């Protein structure tokens, strides 16, 4: 893994990310604003649930799909 390899956003995790969790906090962000967390396979569900119960999760896509949108 190089220094440029995206890593999982879960606390203490250093595994390469394969998922992008797009979210926003409706209390402080405009509806179109998207912040992102990255997730490995192991932490995808946990991070998704954390955002979902707070009403902030908007979308979960593969990192490859997300990067192709940004290009």
N, C-alpha and C positions, 0 to 999 in steps of 0.2 A: 504494500500500500504506500503510495507516495504522499508527500505533504499536501498535494492538491486533491486527493481522494476525499470526497464528502463523507463525513462520519455521522453516525446516529446522534440525535439530539438528547437521547435518554441520559440521565445523570450517570456519569462514570463509564458509559459505554464508549468503546473505541472501535467498534466494528463498522465496516463500510456500509453506508446507507444505500438502500434500494428503493425506498418509498419517499414521497413528498406528501406531507399533510398540510394542505392549504387552509388557513383559518383567519378569522378576524374577531376582534372583540367589539361587538355592536355598541358597547357603552362608550368606546373611544375612537373607533375607526369608522370611516364612511363605508357603506355597503360594498363598494367595488374593491376596497383595499384588501390585499391578501398578504399575510405574513406566512412564513413557512417553517416547519420543523421537518427534519429528516429522520428517517427511521430505518433500522435494520429489520429483518424478518421477525426476530424475537420480540422487538419492542413496538412493532406497528400497532397491534391491538391495544396495548396499554396506553400508548400516547393518543390513539384515536379516541378511546373511551374517556380519557382525561378531558380532551377538548369537547367531545360530544355532550357530556353531562353539564357542561357550562354553556352549551349552545353556541360554541365558537367554531366547530369543525365545518368546513365548507366542501372539501374535496380531498380524496386520497388517490394519487396516481403514482405510477412508477417514476423513478428518477429519470429514466430514459425518455419517457413521454414528456415530462415537465421540461427537460432540457431542449427537446425538439420544438416545443412551443416558444421558448425563449430565443431560438435562433433566428 
